[in-house]
Amino acid sequence: MVDEDDQPTVLVVEDERALIELYVRWLENDYTVLTATGGEEALEQFDERVDVVLLDRLMPGMSGDEALEEIRGRSSDCKVAMVTAVEPDFDVISMGFDDYLTKPVEREEMVETIQRLLSRSEFDGIEQELYALSSKQAALRASKPKEELDDNEEFQRLQERIQQLRDELDATLPGMEDDEFVAMVRDIEGDADDTDFDMPGGST
């Protein structure tokens, strides 16, 4: 086991104790795991130690959405993944999370998401924004019919911003080692993405 002092810290915020226990079992060998059963308790636990928050949306008292807003007011560096049974709606476009997992979540999916979020800390601002927006795009594509997406102005603006960020990266990537980042975004978007992220030099 890795020395606990060297382990990233994950804060699990979930009102179902059985799920907390399950997530802790999944993560405790590789991460320092803190837990909270609601938004208020999450904010009491949250400090500069926390690298990743796994945040449920629907909880008694302070909701996950409200807790997310408070967390973002305290830190822009901590990565937050919503882990929830709530299917994403267009309101997620303006929310400050970094990834969105819809329950039920498998262990492999959760661990891979945490690893991606921790890896994001190595990327610059443009890449971080592209990752977060691509996660929202993928979540909405998985939950909404194409016709509804095509008719929604917020989603169209999201698509335009993603393309703008890609264009900016295309101008800077030749001098950067970002193959890992490109693969990460592709992994998020999967086969649903009909606008492939072209790597510099024309490779795909």
N, C-alpha and C positions, 0 to 999 in steps of 0.2 A: 504494500500500500504506500502511496505517496505521503510524504510528510505533510501533516494537516496544515502546517503553516504555508506550504507551497500550493495548496489546493485552492482553486477558485471557489468563491462563495455564491451559493444559489439560495434565494429566498422563495420558498413555495407558499403561495397564498391561496388557500382552498378551504371552503367551509365544510366539506365532507371529510371527516376524519379518516375514513377508510382509504380515500384517495391520497390524503397526505401520507399515510403509512406506506402505501404502495409506491408513491413517488420517492419517498425517502429510501426505501429498499433499493430502488433502481439506481439512485444517485450517490448514496453515502460512501461508496468505496472510492469514488473519484472526485467528489466535491465536499466542501463543508456546507451542510444543508441547514438552513434556518427555516422555521415554519411559522405560519400565522393562519388563523381561522377566519379572518375578516380584514377589511380595509384598515380600520383603526389600528389593529394589532400589527398589521404589516408596516404601517408608518412608524410605529414604535420600534420595530425591529430594523427598519431600513436606516443604513448609514453608509459611510464611504467604504466599508468592507465588502458590500454586496456588489457582485459583478453581473449577475443575471437574476431577474425576477420572473417567476412563472406565476401569472396572475389570472385568477378566475374573474369573470365579469359579474355574474349574478350571485351576490352574497347578502345576507341580512345586514342592516345598518349601511355602512359606507360601501358602495358598489365598487367593483373593479375599475370601472371607468373613472370614478371620482378619485380612487387611490392612484390611478395612473397619472391623472392631472397633477396631484400633489407630488408624486415622485419626480415627474418631469420639472416641476418647479424647484426641486432641490438638486437634481442632477441630470445633465444631458449625456453623461458618459455611461451610466448603467444601462444595460440592455434589458428590454422588457418583452416577454412573449405572453400574449394572452392565450390561456389554455381554458377553453370554455365550451359549453354545449350550445352557446348562442351562435346561430348561423350569421356570418357577417353581412351587414347591410351597408348602404352607401355612407353611413355616418363614420365608418372606420377610416375613410380617406383622410379625415381631419384629425384623427387620434394619433397620439404620440408613441405608439408601440412600435417594436421592431420586427415582430413576427406574430403570426396568428395560427394557433392550432385548435382544431375543432374536435371535441371529445366524441367518441372515446379515442384516446391517444395511446399508441403502442410505445413500449420502452425504447425501441430503436429510433423512432421518430423524435421522441423527446430528447434523447441523448444527442442525436445528430443536430437538432435545432440548437441546443446549448453550445455545442462545439462550434457551429457556424457563428453564433452570436459572439462568442469569445474571440473567434478569429477576426471578426469585423473590427475589433479594436485596433488592429494593425493597419487598417485602411484609412484613407483620407476622407474629407467631408463629402466630396462628390460621390465616392463609392458607397459610403455609409447611407447617404440619402437614396441612392439607386437601389440598394439592397432593401431598405425599408419599404419603398414605394413598390418594388417588384413583389414583395410579400403581400402587400395589400391587393395588388392587381391579381395575383394568383388566387388569393382567398375569395375575391369577388367572382372571378371566372369559375371557380369551383362551386359557387352557390347560386349564381344568377344565370338565367338564359341569355344567350348572345343578343337577342333582340332588345332585352331590357338594358343591357350594358351599352349597346349602340345608341339608345335613346337618352341616356343619362349624361347630362352636361358635366357633372363632377367627374365621372369616370373618364370622359373624353379628355378633360383637362389633366387627369392623372396620366393618361396615356401620352399626352403631349409632353408633360414634364419628364417622363421616363425617356422618351426619345431625345429630348433636349440634353439630358444627362449623358445618354449614350454618345451623342454627338460630341459632347465636351470630352468624354473619356477617349473617344477615337482620336482626338487631337493630341492627347497626352500619353496614351498607352505605349507608343513605340519605344519610349525611353524608360518604361517601367516594367517590373516583373509581376504582372497581374493575371497570369494564367489561372491561378487558384481562385481569384475573385470572379473571373468570367465563368469558370466552372460552377461556382457557388450560385451565381445568378441563374444560370441555365438550370441548375438542379431545382431551384425554387419554381421557376416558370414551367418546367417540364414540357410535355408535348402540347399543352394548351396554348403556348405562346406562338402566335403567327407572325411575330416580328423578331426574328432571330437576332441575337446580339453578336454582331460581326466583330471578330477580333482584328486588330490592326494587321495589315499585310494581306487581308482578304481571306484568311483562314476562318473556318466556322466550326 
